[in-house]
Each structure stands twice: as C-alpha cells, then as structure tokens.
Amino acid sequence: MEIVFGEGNVGTAVAHIITGVIGSGVLSLAWSMAQLGWIAGPLTMVAFASITLTSTFLLCNSYRTPNPEHGPHRNRSYLEAVHNNLGLYGLGIAYTVTSAISMRAIQKSNCYHREGHKALCEYEDTSYMLLFGVLQIVLSQAPNFHNIKWLSFVAAVMSFTYSFIGLALGLAKVIGHGYVLGTIGGVSASSAVEKAWLISQALGDIAFAYPYSIVLIEIQ
C-alpha cells in the first residue's frame, strides 16, 4: 500500500472523528454499564456526552481571536501546548492501560472457557504494558507518521469492525439467555470498598470513551 503524506481534508477529518468517537473506548462501555446499573449507567453516558459537547463549543470559540470564525489570529501556541503536553500524555497512558487490560481480558476469557467460570484465572498486565510501549517506540520512528492518510481510514474501519463485533456478541448473549441481564444498582461486589473501586473504574472508562474534544484540536 502506498503511503501518501500531505494536508488533511474532509475525508481524513471524518475518519479521525469516527476513530475518536467510535474508538477503543466503546469496548469497555458494556462492562461499565454493568457496574453502574440501568439508571446511573445511561445518565453517566449522557453527562459525559454533554461535557464533551460543551468542551467542543469552547474549543471552537477560542480557536481564533478576536472573532471565533474569521480570526485573524489563530491561537495555535495555546492549543498545541495543551494537546502536546496534556492531551497526548494522558491519552498515551490511557491507551497503554486499556490495551493491557484488553489482552488480559482475552486470556481470562480463554481460561474460563477451558477451566470453567469458577476457576481462578488471574493474569498480570505489566508485561503487556511494556510490550505496548516498545511497539509505540518502534512506530514513533516512522517519519511523518501522523500524516499518513490511509492510516486514518484503516483506523476508522477498525473502529466500526470491533464496535459491530461487540454489538453482535451482546445480542447473541441476550438471545441465548432469552432476557436482558443487569440490575438497577449494578453488579454486586464483596465489599463497599470494592464496589467503590469498580464504580470509579467504570466512570474512568466512560470518560475515556468520549475523546472528541482531543480529536477536534488535532483536526483544527
């Protein structure tokens, strides 16, 4: 496949938006909903969506000054400082942790299928974090990696693919049971401390699933 570098266009912008909105964050939404329950779960998603929408409007209005549409001054230094120092750093940590958790979840799922759901299937995720970091270091050596146009479209296709896979698996589970699982209070835990930890992790996963304001900076 030929690598094409250059300016972004509407197509690459749409691909970036799809990748960001239907990104890897959607993979943990089902688990997050199970922890929060049928009331707090949807309300939390609506709340984070509202925060993302508000942040998007603020970024659009502050991108150019004194007029938000015609400028003429572009606040490039402020937005790039936020994006490079805070956005990428925090996002990089989130992706590293999420990738490790995802690979550990696959191992646990395979173990449960082999040994049964009562088996003690526990795996460390540190090695996966290190592996993901090494892979990122290798990929970062590619010149102008962020300007590869086809990469945006490949990422968008991948986002749609695993989103539909997750939806199909969820429907298959509902059809297999014959009814929708879940409770108003969410999945029970052995202690209040563990429940608080699971709720906090669920809130973090949902927040990670709404990265459009970060993508907006990159597109602008």
Disulfide bonds with the S-S distance in Angstrom:
Cys111-Cys121 1.96
